[in-house]
């Protein structure tokens, strides 16, 4: 699973907005994707921005993100 797919999975299953650091923690906890040598916080924030640009994720209040479905 790609990191972006893991983000979408976590947000979809959470059913509520989440902070990107919490999303990263959940991805690692569940073993959904391997970040390799990359910093997971930076990777997650960058992927969230890409997903926002594609209209798949939107900003929620207080620095959180939600899935657009």
PyMOL commands that set and color helices and strands:
alter all, ss='L'
color gray80, all
select helices_A, chain A and resi 3-14+20-30+40-53
alter helices_A, ss='H'
color red, helices_A
select strands_A, chain A and resi 18-19+57-60+64-67
alter strands_A, ss='S'
color yellow, strands_A
deselect
rebuild
show_as cartoon
